[in-house]
Amino acid sequence: MTDARIAKLYGRRVWDSRGRPTVEVEAHLADGAVGRAIAPAGASTGQGEALDLRDGGSRFGGLDVHRAVSSVNTEIAPALKEQDAADQEFIDQLLVNLDGTSDRSRLGGNAIVATSMAVLHAAAASADKPLWLHLSGGRPVRIPLPEIQIFGGGAHADRRVDVQDFMVVCPAAGSFSEALDWTAEIYRAAGSLMRKAGKTGGVADEGGFWPAFDSNEEALETLTLAIENAGFAPSAQVGISLDIAASQFGSAGKYRLALDDSALDTGALIEMLGRWIETYPILSIEDPLGEDDPEGMIEFTRRYGDRCQVIGDDFLVTNAKRVQAAAADGAANAVLIKPNQAGTVTEALAALRAGQEAGFATIVSARSGESEDVTIAHLSVGWDAGQLKVGSFTRSERMAKWNEVLRIEEALGNSAEFSGWSAFTFAGPKASTDAS
């Protein structure tokens, strides 16, 4: 018999991939099971996100987390002691009630999400199951389609290019392992093209190339050529996924692109993105309009939602009610799921379920400030999300997550089902291929 009561829980200060302090929580159960998790942090954040608690002042630019660690050790730990770690919903509601704010700002979203995930890991360990299997409850699951950054821009690369993420997806691959193989070849081809052109500027926050392109279109042209040079057919085998992160360069329906110093209104931005969809093998666009531009999101989805994935990130902030409202309005057809954006595992799952019930595609996502924590790899499989967005194909905080999904795929053996084209809910080129 297991005893999943929380015997001891404590927080510590560790470091993330940007060299900034963050919170790690460790949960020990009465039966000896242990769970551990680290809070990530975003650079491009939506206005409705759960807020990290930082120390302020001059130390580490005000980003230290001693206050958040203290929240864990002085308030959260006593409140959770003797509680049943197997009841995740109860644990998370207790955390929400204990904080008492709508944005988790009193105890800190970083303290709360690290605790929520640590308890989840401990409960899986107590059940003697890998986390993805504990989450699935025995239901069929798919191995997710990876979204992998090749070029980083926007807030992740000092606005060297306006678009935040230029990524590839490989829906025609036969497995997760093969999708990574294809991506590795594309990443290598992109690097070769950039070096020959003298366009390499460094490494972006999430591990992708930090490009010295003269325009956003040059990035799209280079990425399309990299796909071809790696030996793959654009659209039919490999597509481009963009995170526009429009809220980072616009508000109130007015957008300013840094590369050419142009000012666009909502209609002009939609027209520009539409031309990109017509010209390049784009299968997915995230936050094409600002989070305060719902009419723009509705219009963009109306015009292009049948031919590409339209993802809400800053627009939906992993919030079930916002997802439901967007579905009713036709303002997206996919939702990004970030546990620290919601605040707890339970709230993140509620947003994912709301998306699935609305017929949305769902993508579990990392943040720009990450660590060796691999929780989201297990969430993407155990929740049957269909897609996983981690960052690039370099840097260990990213590769740890890709490698964890490889292990899960191997563990499933012949029963492993790769989501591939089924990850998308729009018609797309696969429908045309099947019909021909």
C-alpha positions as CSV (number, residue, x, y, z in Angstrom):
1,M,0.0,0.0,0.0
2,T,1.3,3.5,-0.9
3,D,0.8,6.5,1.4
4,A,0.8,9.6,-0.8
5,R,0.4,12.1,2.0
6,I,2.9,15.0,1.8
7,A,5.4,14.5,4.5
8,K,7.8,17.3,3.6
9,L,7.9,20.0,1.0
10,Y,10.5,22.7,0.5
11,G,11.8,25.2,-2.1
12,R,15.3,26.2,-3.1
13,R,16.8,28.8,-5.4
14,V,18.3,27.4,-8.7
15,W,19.2,28.9,-12.1
16,D,17.5,29.0,-15.5
17,S,18.8,29.0,-19.0
18,R,19.3,32.8,-19.0
19,G,21.4,32.7,-15.9
20,R,18.6,34.0,-13.8
21,P,17.4,32.7,-10.4
22,T,14.3,30.6,-10.4
23,V,12.4,28.3,-7.9
24,E,12.7,24.6,-7.5
25,V,10.3,22.7,-5.2
26,E,10.9,19.2,-3.8
27,A,8.0,17.2,-2.4
28,H,8.5,14.1,-0.2
29,L,5.6,11.7,0.5
30,A,5.0,9.5,3.5
31,D,5.8,6.4,1.4
32,G,9.2,7.7,0.4
33,A,8.2,8.9,-3.1
34,V,9.9,12.2,-4.2
35,G,8.9,14.7,-6.8
36,R,10.9,17.8,-8.0
37,A,10.1,20.6,-10.4
38,I,11.5,23.9,-11.6
39,A,9.5,27.0,-12.6
40,P,10.2,28.4,-16.0
41,A,10.0,32.1,-17.0
42,G,8.8,33.9,-20.1
43,A,10.3,37.0,-21.8
44,S,7.3,37.5,-24.1
45,T,4.3,37.5,-21.7
46,G,0.6,38.0,-22.0
47,Q,-1.2,40.5,-19.7
48,G,-3.4,37.8,-18.2
49,E,-0.6,35.5,-17.1
50,A,0.2,34.3,-13.5
51,L,2.9,36.6,-12.2
52,D,6.3,35.5,-10.9
53,L,7.3,36.9,-7.5
54,R,10.7,38.6,-7.8
55,D,12.7,40.4,-5.1
56,G,13.2,43.7,-6.8
57,G,16.1,46.0,-6.0
58,S,19.5,46.0,-7.8
59,R,20.5,42.4,-7.2
60,F,20.4,40.4,-10.5
61,G,18.4,43.2,-12.0
62,G,15.7,42.8,-9.4
63,L,15.0,39.2,-10.6
64,D,16.1,37.2,-7.5
65,V,13.6,34.8,-6.0
66,H,14.3,34.7,-2.3
67,R,10.7,35.9,-1.6
68,A,9.2,33.2,-3.8
69,V,11.3,30.5,-2.1
70,S,10.2,31.9,1.2
71,S,6.6,31.6,0.1
72,V,7.2,27.9,-0.4
73,N,8.9,27.2,2.8
74,T,6.9,29.4,5.2
75,E,3.3,29.3,3.8
76,I,2.9,26.6,1.1
77,A,4.7,23.8,2.9
78,P,2.8,24.0,6.1
79,A,-0.5,24.2,4.3
80,L,0.2,21.2,2.1
81,K,1.6,18.9,4.8
82,E,-0.4,15.7,5.3
83,Q,-2.5,16.5,2.2
84,D,-3.0,13.7,-0.4
85,A,-0.6,14.3,-3.3
86,A,-2.7,12.0,-5.5
87,D,-5.5,14.6,-5.5
88,Q,-3.9,17.1,-7.9
89,E,-7.1,19.2,-8.3
90,F,-7.5,19.6,-4.5
91,I,-3.8,20.5,-4.1
92,D,-4.0,23.1,-6.8
93,Q,-7.2,24.6,-5.5
94,L,-5.6,24.8,-2.1
95,L,-2.6,26.7,-3.6
96,V,-5.0,29.1,-5.4
97,N,-7.0,29.8,-2.3
98,L,-3.9,30.2,-0.2
99,D,-2.5,32.9,-2.6
100,G,-5.8,34.7,-2.7
101,T,-5.1,36.8,-5.8
102,S,-6.3,36.5,-9.4
103,D,-2.7,36.6,-10.8
104,R,-0.9,34.5,-8.1
105,S,1.1,37.6,-7.3
106,R,1.1,37.3,-3.5
107,L,2.9,34.0,-3.2
108,G,4.3,34.1,-6.7
109,G,3.3,32.2,-9.8
110,N,6.8,30.7,-9.8
111,A,6.4,29.3,-6.3
112,I,3.0,28.0,-7.1
113,V,3.6,26.3,-10.4
114,A,6.9,24.7,-9.1
115,T,4.9,23.3,-6.2
116,S,2.0,22.1,-8.4
117,M,4.4,20.2,-10.7
118,A,6.5,18.8,-7.9
119,V,3.5,17.3,-6.2
120,L,2.4,15.8,-9.5
121,H,5.8,14.2,-10.0
122,A,5.7,12.8,-6.4
123,A,2.2,11.3,-7.0
124,A,3.4,9.6,-10.1
125,A,6.4,8.2,-8.2
126,S,4.2,7.0,-5.5
127,A,2.1,5.1,-8.0
128,D,5.3,3.7,-9.5
129,K,4.5,5.0,-13.0
130,P,6.3,7.4,-15.4
131,L,4.6,10.7,-15.3
132,W,3.1,10.5,-18.8
133,L,1.4,7.2,-17.9
134,H,0.2,8.5,-14.6
135,L,-1.4,11.4,-16.4
136,S,-3.0,9.3,-19.2
137,G,-4.9,7.1,-16.8
138,G,-4.6,4.3,-19.3
139,R,-6.2,6.2,-22.1
140,P,-4.6,6.0,-25.6
141,V,-2.1,8.8,-26.2
142,R,-0.1,10.1,-29.2
143,I,3.5,11.1,-29.3
144,P,3.5,14.9,-30.1
145,L,4.5,16.6,-33.3
146,P,7.5,18.8,-32.3
147,E,7.6,22.5,-33.2
148,I,11.3,23.4,-33.3
149,Q,12.9,26.8,-33.6
150,I,15.5,27.4,-36.3
151,F,15.7,31.3,-36.1
152,G,14.9,33.3,-33.0
153,G,13.8,36.9,-33.2
154,G,11.5,39.4,-31.4
155,A,11.9,39.5,-27.6
156,H,14.1,36.4,-27.7
157,A,16.8,38.1,-29.9
158,D,16.8,41.8,-29.2
159,R,14.4,42.4,-32.1
160,R,17.0,41.5,-34.7
161,V,13.9,40.4,-36.7
162,D,10.3,41.2,-35.8
163,V,8.9,37.6,-35.8
164,Q,9.7,35.9,-32.5
165,D,10.0,32.3,-33.7
166,F,10.8,30.8,-37.1
167,M,10.2,27.1,-36.6
168,V,9.7,23.9,-38.5
169,V,7.2,21.1,-38.1
170,C,7.6,17.7,-39.8
171,P,4.1,16.2,-39.9
172,A,5.0,13.8,-42.7
173,A,7.6,12.1,-40.5
174,G,6.9,8.5,-39.5
175,S,7.8,9.0,-35.8
176,F,9.0,11.5,-33.3
177,S,12.5,10.2,-33.7
178,E,12.3,10.7,-37.5
179,A,10.9,14.2,-37.0
180,L,14.0,15.1,-34.9
181,D,16.3,13.6,-37.6
182,W,14.7,15.7,-40.3
183,T,14.9,18.8,-38.1
184,A,18.6,18.2,-37.4
185,E,19.3,18.2,-41.1
186,I,17.3,21.4,-41.7
187,Y,19.0,23.1,-38.8
188,R,22.4,22.1,-40.3
189,A,21.4,23.3,-43.7
190,A,20.1,26.7,-42.3
191,G,23.4,27.2,-40.5
192,S,25.3,26.5,-43.7
193,L,23.3,29.0,-45.6
194,M,23.7,31.7,-42.9
195,R,27.4,31.3,-42.7
196,K,27.8,31.5,-46.5
197,A,25.8,34.7,-46.5
198,G,27.5,36.2,-43.4
199,K,24.1,36.4,-41.6
200,T,25.0,34.6,-38.3
201,G,24.6,36.9,-35.4
202,G,24.7,34.6,-32.4
203,V,22.3,32.4,-30.4
204,A,18.8,33.5,-29.4
205,D,17.2,32.8,-26.0
206,E,15.7,29.5,-27.0
207,G,18.8,28.2,-28.8
208,G,18.0,29.1,-32.4
209,F,20.2,31.1,-34.7
210,W,20.2,34.8,-33.9
211,P,20.1,36.1,-37.5
212,A,21.4,39.2,-39.1
213,F,18.7,39.3,-41.8
214,D,17.6,42.5,-43.5
215,S,13.9,41.6,-43.5
216,N,11.5,39.1,-42.1
217,E,10.9,37.8,-45.7
218,E,14.7,37.0,-45.9
219,A,14.3,34.7,-42.9
220,L,11.3,33.0,-44.5
221,E,13.2,32.6,-47.8
222,T,16.3,31.2,-46.0
223,L,14.2,28.7,-44.0
224,T,12.3,27.5,-47.0
225,L,15.7,27.0,-48.8
226,A,17.1,25.2,-45.8
227,I,14.1,22.7,-46.0
228,E,14.8,22.1,-49.6
229,N,18.6,21.9,-49.2
230,A,18.0,19.3,-46.5
231,G,16.2,17.2,-49.1
232,F,12.5,17.7,-48.0
233,A,9.5,19.0,-49.8
234,P,8.1,22.2,-48.3
235,S,4.5,21.9,-47.1
236,A,4.1,18.3,-48.2
237,Q,6.7,17.0,-45.7
238,V,8.0,19.9,-43.7
239,G,6.2,23.2,-42.9
240,I,7.1,26.5,-41.3
241,S,5.5,27.6,-38.0
242,L,5.7,31.2,-37.0
243,D,5.3,32.9,-33.6
244,I,4.5,36.5,-34.6
245,A,4.0,37.6,-31.0
246,A,2.3,40.7,-32.3
247,S,1.7,42.2,-28.9
248,Q,5.4,42.8,-28.6
249,F,5.3,45.3,-31.5
250,G,1.8,46.7,-31.4
251,S,-1.2,47.7,-29.5
252,A,-4.7,49.1,-30.1
253,G,-4.6,47.8,-33.7
254,K,-1.4,49.6,-34.6
255,Y,1.8,47.7,-35.3
256,R,5.3,48.9,-36.0
257,L,7.9,46.6,-37.6
258,A,11.4,47.4,-36.6
259,L,13.3,46.1,-39.6
260,D,11.8,48.4,-42.2
261,D,10.3,51.0,-39.7
262,S,6.8,50.5,-41.2
263,A,3.6,51.2,-39.4
264,L,0.7,48.8,-40.1
265,D,-2.9,48.7,-38.9
266,T,-4.8,45.5,-38.3
267,G,-5.9,45.1,-41.9
268,A,-2.4,45.7,-43.3
269,L,-0.8,43.2,-40.9
270,I,-3.4,40.6,-41.9
271,E,-2.7,41.3,-45.6
272,M,1.1,41.0,-45.0
273,L,0.8,37.7,-43.2
274,G,-1.6,36.5,-45.9
275,R,1.0,37.2,-48.5
276,W,3.5,35.1,-46.5
277,I,1.0,32.2,-46.3
278,E,0.5,32.4,-50.1
279,T,4.3,32.5,-50.7
280,Y,5.9,30.3,-48.1
281,P,5.1,26.8,-46.7
282,I,3.5,28.1,-43.5
283,L,1.4,25.6,-41.6
284,S,1.0,27.4,-38.3
285,I,1.0,31.0,-37.0
286,E,0.9,32.0,-33.4
287,D,-0.5,35.3,-32.1
288,P,-0.7,36.9,-35.6
289,L,-2.5,39.9,-34.0
290,G,-2.1,41.5,-30.6
291,E,-3.8,40.2,-27.5
292,D,-5.9,43.4,-27.4
293,D,-7.1,43.0,-31.0
294,P,-9.8,40.3,-30.9
295,E,-11.5,41.5,-34.0
296,G,-8.2,41.1,-35.9
297,M,-7.8,37.6,-34.6
298,I,-11.4,36.8,-35.7
299,E,-10.8,38.2,-39.2
300,F,-7.4,36.4,-39.6
301,T,-8.9,33.1,-38.5
302,R,-11.9,33.6,-40.8
303,R,-9.6,34.2,-43.8
304,Y,-6.8,31.7,-43.1
305,G,-7.9,29.3,-40.5
306,D,-8.8,26.7,-43.1
307,R,-5.3,26.6,-44.4
308,C,-3.1,27.0,-41.4
309,Q,-3.1,26.6,-37.6
310,V,-3.9,29.9,-35.8
311,I,-2.6,29.7,-32.3
312,G,-3.6,31.9,-29.3
313,D,-0.8,32.3,-26.8
314,D,-0.7,35.9,-25.3
315,F,-4.3,36.1,-26.6
316,L,-5.5,33.1,-24.5
317,V,-2.8,32.8,-21.7
318,T,-3.7,29.2,-21.0
319,N,-7.1,30.2,-19.6
320,A,-10.1,27.9,-20.1
321,K,-12.7,30.7,-20.2
322,R,-10.7,32.7,-22.8
323,V,-10.4,29.5,-24.9
324,Q,-14.1,29.0,-24.8
325,A,-14.8,32.6,-25.7
326,A,-12.3,32.5,-28.6
327,A,-13.9,29.3,-29.9
328,A,-17.4,30.9,-29.8
329,D,-16.0,34.0,-31.7
330,G,-13.9,32.0,-34.2
331,A,-10.8,33.9,-33.0
332,A,-8.3,31.0,-33.3
333,N,-8.3,27.3,-34.0
334,A,-5.4,26.2,-31.6
335,V,-4.2,27.1,-28.1
336,L,-0.8,27.1,-26.6
337,I,-0.6,25.5,-23.1
338,K,2.0,26.8,-20.6
339,P,1.5,25.6,-17.1
340,N,3.3,28.6,-15.5
341,Q,1.1,30.9,-17.6
342,A,-2.0,29.4,-16.0
343,G,-0.5,29.0,-12.5
344,T,-1.1,25.3,-11.7
345,V,-1.2,22.0,-13.5
346,T,-5.0,21.7,-13.0
347,E,-5.7,25.1,-14.6
348,A,-3.4,24.3,-17.6
349,L,-5.3,21.0,-18.1
350,A,-8.6,22.9,-18.0
351,A,-7.4,25.2,-20.8
352,L,-6.2,22.2,-22.8
353,R,-9.5,20.3,-22.3
354,A,-11.5,23.5,-23.3
355,G,-9.5,23.6,-26.5
356,Q,-10.0,20.0,-27.3
357,E,-13.7,20.2,-26.6
358,A,-13.9,23.2,-29.0
359,G,-12.1,21.3,-31.7
360,F,-8.9,23.3,-31.3
361,A,-5.4,21.9,-31.8
362,T,-3.4,22.0,-28.5
363,I,0.3,22.6,-28.1
364,V,2.1,22.2,-24.8
365,S,4.9,24.8,-24.6
366,A,8.1,25.7,-22.8
367,R,9.2,29.2,-22.0
368,S,12.2,31.2,-23.1
369,G,13.7,30.9,-19.6
370,E,13.9,27.1,-19.1
371,S,15.9,24.4,-17.1
372,E,16.6,20.7,-17.2
373,D,13.0,20.1,-15.9
374,V,11.2,17.8,-18.4
375,T,7.6,18.0,-17.0
376,I,6.1,19.4,-20.2
377,A,7.4,16.5,-22.2
378,H,5.3,14.2,-20.1
379,L,2.3,16.6,-20.1
380,S,2.3,16.7,-23.9
381,V,2.1,12.9,-24.1
382,G,0.0,12.1,-21.1
383,W,-2.6,14.7,-22.0
384,D,-2.5,13.7,-25.7
385,A,-1.9,17.3,-26.7
386,G,-0.7,16.4,-30.1
387,Q,2.0,19.0,-30.3
388,L,5.0,20.1,-28.2
389,K,6.9,23.5,-28.6
390,V,10.2,23.6,-26.7
391,G,12.5,25.9,-28.6
392,S,15.4,25.0,-30.8
393,F,17.4,21.9,-31.5
394,T,20.4,23.0,-29.4
395,R,21.1,23.8,-25.8
396,S,20.6,21.2,-23.1
397,E,17.5,22.8,-21.5
398,R,15.8,22.3,-24.8
399,M,17.3,18.9,-25.8
400,A,16.5,17.4,-22.4
401,K,12.8,17.7,-23.3
402,W,13.2,16.4,-26.9
403,N,15.3,13.5,-25.5
404,E,12.6,12.7,-22.9
405,V,10.0,12.3,-25.5
406,L,12.3,10.0,-27.4
407,R,12.5,7.8,-24.3
408,I,8.7,7.8,-24.0
409,E,8.4,6.8,-27.6
410,E,10.9,4.0,-27.1
411,A,9.0,2.8,-24.0
412,L,5.8,2.6,-25.9
413,G,7.4,0.5,-28.6
414,N,5.2,-0.8,-31.4
415,S,2.1,0.9,-29.7
416,A,3.6,4.4,-30.1
417,E,1.5,6.5,-32.4
418,F,3.1,9.7,-33.7
419,S,0.5,12.5,-34.1
420,G,2.0,13.8,-37.4
421,W,-0.8,15.4,-39.5
422,S,-3.4,14.5,-37.0
423,A,-2.0,17.2,-34.7
424,F,-3.7,19.8,-36.9
425,T,-7.4,20.5,-37.0
426,F,-7.3,22.6,-40.2
427,A,-7.6,20.9,-43.7
428,G,-4.1,21.9,-44.9
429,P,-2.0,20.3,-47.6
430,K,-2.5,16.8,-46.2
431,A,-6.1,16.9,-47.3
432,S,-5.1,17.9,-50.8
433,T,-2.5,15.1,-50.9
434,D,-5.1,12.5,-49.7
435,A,-7.6,13.7,-52.3
436,S,-5.2,13.5,-55.2
